[in-house]
Amino acid sequence: MKIDRKKLDVAMARKCLNMKDIIDAGISSGTINSLIKNNYMVQPKTAGRLAKAIGCDVTEIIED
């Protein structure tokens, strides 16, 4: 699965979160940095954990 960076930013803005909040929720900083810089593929489990950390549905942050 690919995470859409713009959708991720919108979801985070709705919840007033920053990257530190996501890291504090248990997503590694390496994963976050790779998402930001490389837009790489993530496992469904990681996409789910990221959505859970933000408090949104996973379909809101993945590419169409």
C-alpha positions as a Python dict, from the first residue, in 0.01 Angstrom:
ca = {
    (1, 'M'): (0, 0, 0),
    (2, 'K'): (116, 351, -69),
    (3, 'I'): (37, 632, 168),
    (4, 'D'): (-75, 954, 0),
    (5, 'R'): (128, 1230, 163),
    (6, 'K'): (-134, 1501, 100),
    (7, 'K'): (-410, 1286, 247),
    (8, 'L'): (-188, 1204, 543),
    (9, 'D'): (-125, 1574, 604),
    (10, 'V'): (-498, 1653, 583),
    (11, 'A'): (-585, 1374, 827),
    (12, 'M'): (-318, 1495, 1068),
    (13, 'A'): (-436, 1856, 1037),
    (14, 'R'): (-794, 1752, 1121),
    (15, 'K'): (-669, 1598, 1446),
    (16, 'C'): (-413, 1876, 1514),
    (17, 'L'): (-124, 1626, 1513),
    (18, 'N'): (237, 1657, 1407),
    (19, 'M'): (496, 1393, 1322),
    (20, 'K'): (619, 1378, 1681),
    (21, 'D'): (269, 1277, 1791),
    (22, 'I'): (272, 994, 1536),
    (23, 'I'): (615, 876, 1652),
    (24, 'D'): (497, 890, 2014),
    (25, 'A'): (203, 668, 1912),
    (26, 'G'): (443, 391, 1813),
    (27, 'I'): (531, 447, 1447),
    (28, 'S'): (908, 446, 1404),
    (29, 'S'): (1082, 763, 1297),
    (30, 'G'): (1251, 566, 1017),
    (31, 'T'): (913, 470, 873),
    (32, 'I'): (788, 828, 896),
    (33, 'N'): (1102, 964, 730),
    (34, 'S'): (1076, 711, 448),
    (35, 'L'): (713, 806, 392),
    (36, 'I'): (800, 1174, 376),
    (37, 'K'): (1109, 1152, 159),
    (38, 'N'): (1058, 843, -57),
    (39, 'N'): (683, 776, -61),
    (40, 'Y'): (757, 405, -35),
    (41, 'M'): (518, 113, -5),
    (42, 'V'): (413, 3, 343),
    (43, 'Q'): (267, -322, 469),
    (44, 'P'): (-107, -317, 540),
    (45, 'K'): (-28, -357, 910),
    (46, 'T'): (184, -40, 905),
    (47, 'A'): (-84, 153, 716),
    (48, 'G'): (-337, 40, 976),
    (49, 'R'): (-113, 139, 1266),
    (50, 'L'): (-53, 478, 1106),
    (51, 'A'): (-426, 536, 1057),
    (52, 'K'): (-494, 426, 1415),
    (53, 'A'): (-227, 666, 1546),
    (54, 'I'): (-396, 950, 1359),
    (55, 'G'): (-746, 839, 1450),
    (56, 'C'): (-880, 796, 1098),
    (57, 'D'): (-980, 515, 865),
    (58, 'V'): (-696, 369, 658),
    (59, 'T'): (-886, 445, 336),
    (60, 'E'): (-845, 815, 411),
    (61, 'I'): (-465, 805, 383),
    (62, 'I'): (-385, 551, 110),
    (63, 'E'): (-342, 637, -257),
    (64, 'D'): (-640, 563, -482),
}
